[in-house]
Amino acid sequence: MNKSNFLIRFICLFWWFSAANGFSSQNSSKARNNVSVTQVNSSDKECNRRSIINQLFVASSDKECNRRSIINQLFVASSVASTLLSSPTPSNAAQTAGEAVRRGAANIPGYGSPDVYYPSSFLGKWKATRTIAASDDPMILNMLFKQGGELIPINISYDVRFITVDGDEGLDKSKTIDKVIADRQFNELSYYNALKAKMEEMDLPSPPSIQNISWSPFNPNVCTSTYNDGSTNEIKVTKRAAELDANAGLVSSSEYRRVTTTKGAMGIPSISASRVLTKWKTEGSGPSQVVDAIEIVYSDGPMGGDPMMMGTSSAAKPQLSSKSRLRLERPQ
């Protein structure tokens, strides 16, 4: 009986010891597996970290390439622009660049079309004689009417000048001048000073002197005069039609313009509209060449300060504002 109990206890103890060893081995195996999994996860994380770093490096490299590409494009664009805007030495090249600027500005609202072109024989200075037969300008009305009220023509002599479209006045004599325009700044000042001198000669009240005239051949549609009393007069051509027949020596033009005037430095602007019709005809050539012209100005009246109402009134009809004859001769 004692032997049987001892045998049973021995078997139980052996079984318990085997089970304990098996459980320990299983736990060790699981621990080793966990360590392996942890190492694998660590390796995966390291790989992911390196992959992210590589991607960031590639992305930064791409950005750097894009930045350098943009800088190169800007450099090329600036080089092309500087080449186009630089003043070439040949006269014809300068005219081509200037004409491109003018045609580009003509597409901007308010800048209007390019200027009126004249034959190349017009280039240079002329002695102009203007015969004023009719005018509603208060300055000229004082001269047109005598004390008895008799209407007489008034003759005014002054200098006029024609230049190339880029103002180089044809310095390169070996090249043909294709585009000649009137120097509106010079001509406006010359005519106004001659008119002022004529009024002083007739003992009439003298108008204010011109302090400055702003005009550019690159934007020939705006001519602004500033007087010494603070008054201003701006002539802005909004529509233009012109025809040049160089072979026949004929030039015809029609300009619709907005005229804005102020009286004094703090004066309220007064806006009006007018249309100028001019026709030129040349006779002869060389120093004996003579140019005759007729100029008629029609007024659309005041615009009431609203530029959008210019020429839109159906009730108001254009009225004759002035009529003049001009004769150009080369100075002796």
Buried (B, 14 or more C-beta within 10 A) or exposed (E): EEEEEEEEEEEEEEEEEEEEEEEEEEEEEEEEEEEEEEEEEEEEEEEEEEEEEEEEEEEEEEEEEEEEEEEEEEEEEEEEEEEEEEEEEEBEEBBEBBBEBBEEBBEEEEBBBBBBBBBBBBBBBBBBBBBBBBBEBEBBEEBBEEEEEEEEEBEBEBBBBBBBBBEBBBEBEEEEBBBBBBBBBBBBBBBBBBBBBBBEEEEEEEBEEBEEBEBEBEBBBBBBBBBEEBBBBBBBBBEBEBEBEBEEBBBBBBBBBBBBBBBEEEEEEBBBBBBBEBBBBBEEEEEEBEBEBBBBBBBBBEBEEEBEBBBEEEEBEBEEBBBBBBBBBBEE
